[in-house]
């Protein structure tokens, strides 16, 4: 079986942290890196789009480059409970399709 190439690097790797108080918009950053020698398209999604906004939420990362993506948490009347924790996912794809 062929080894899968790492197409995107994420920083932080595991979770985004939003630090309150949540009486105003709170922003955190995610760094997406492209360690390959080809341009890579990406899309970032959240499971809670009414509470969180991601910008840019899609685009192209040049070979060997990286970009910063901002995650914004809008104000809310109540905090997220453990059952309502939002999830973010970053999906890569080769520019122009698969190799």
C-alpha positions as CSV (number, residue, x, y, z in Angstrom):
1,X,0.0,0.0,0.0
2,X,1.4,3.4,-0.9
3,X,2.2,6.0,1.8
4,X,-0.3,8.8,1.9
5,X,1.4,12.2,1.4
6,X,0.8,14.9,4.0
7,X,-0.9,17.6,2.1
8,X,-1.8,20.1,4.8
9,X,0.0,21.0,8.1
10,X,-2.1,22.6,10.8
11,X,-1.0,24.8,13.7
12,X,-2.3,24.2,16.2
13,X,-2.6,20.5,15.3
14,X,-5.5,19.4,17.4
15,X,-7.8,22.1,18.6
16,X,-8.6,25.8,18.4
17,X,-8.9,27.7,21.7
18,X,-11.3,30.6,22.0
19,X,-10.5,32.7,25.1
20,X,-13.4,34.7,26.7
21,X,-15.0,36.8,27.9
22,X,-17.6,36.1,25.2
23,X,-19.4,39.4,25.5
24,X,-17.7,40.5,22.3
25,X,-16.4,38.7,19.2
26,X,-13.4,36.5,20.0
27,X,-10.9,35.5,17.3
28,X,-8.3,32.8,17.1
29,X,-6.0,31.7,14.3
30,X,-5.2,28.5,12.5
31,X,-2.1,28.3,10.3
32,X,-2.5,26.0,7.2
33,X,0.8,25.0,5.6
34,X,1.4,23.3,2.3
35,X,4.6,21.1,2.6
36,X,4.2,19.7,-0.9
37,X,5.7,20.9,-4.2
38,X,2.2,21.5,-5.8
39,X,-0.5,24.1,-5.1
40,X,-3.2,22.8,-2.8
41,X,-6.8,23.9,-2.5
42,X,-8.4,23.9,0.9
43,X,-11.8,24.3,2.5
44,X,-12.4,24.9,6.3
45,X,-15.8,24.1,7.8
46,X,-17.5,24.3,11.2
47,X,-20.4,22.3,12.6
48,X,-21.7,25.5,14.2
49,X,-21.9,28.1,11.4
50,X,-24.3,30.4,13.3
51,X,-21.9,30.8,16.2
52,X,-18.5,30.5,14.4
53,X,-17.2,32.1,11.2
54,X,-14.0,31.1,9.3
55,X,-12.2,33.4,7.0
56,X,-10.9,32.7,4.4
57,X,-12.9,29.5,4.4
58,X,-11.5,28.2,1.1
59,X,-8.6,29.0,-1.2
60,X,-5.4,27.9,-2.7
61,X,-2.1,27.6,-0.9
62,X,1.0,27.8,-3.1
63,X,3.6,25.0,-2.9
64,X,5.8,25.4,0.2
65,X,3.7,28.3,1.5
66,X,1.3,28.8,4.4
67,X,-1.7,31.0,5.3
68,X,-3.5,32.2,8.4
69,X,-7.2,31.4,8.8
70,X,-9.2,33.4,11.4
71,X,-11.9,31.7,13.4
72,X,-14.4,34.1,15.0
73,X,-16.8,33.2,17.7
74,X,-19.8,35.5,17.9
75,X,-21.3,36.6,21.2
76,X,-23.7,34.1,22.8
77,X,-26.1,34.0,25.7
78,X,-24.8,30.7,26.9
79,X,-21.5,28.9,26.8
80,X,-20.9,25.8,24.7
81,X,-21.6,22.6,26.7
82,X,-19.5,19.5,26.2
83,X,-22.3,18.0,24.0
84,X,-22.4,21.2,21.8
85,X,-18.6,21.7,21.2
86,X,-18.2,22.8,17.6
87,X,-15.9,21.0,15.3
88,X,-13.7,22.5,12.6
89,X,-12.3,20.5,9.6
90,X,-9.8,21.5,7.0
91,X,-10.1,19.5,3.7
92,X,-7.3,19.6,1.1
93,X,-7.5,18.8,-2.6
94,X,-4.9,19.2,-5.4
95,X,-5.4,22.3,-7.6
96,X,-6.8,21.0,-10.8
97,X,-7.8,17.6,-9.4
98,X,-5.8,14.6,-8.2
99,X,-2.3,13.8,-9.5
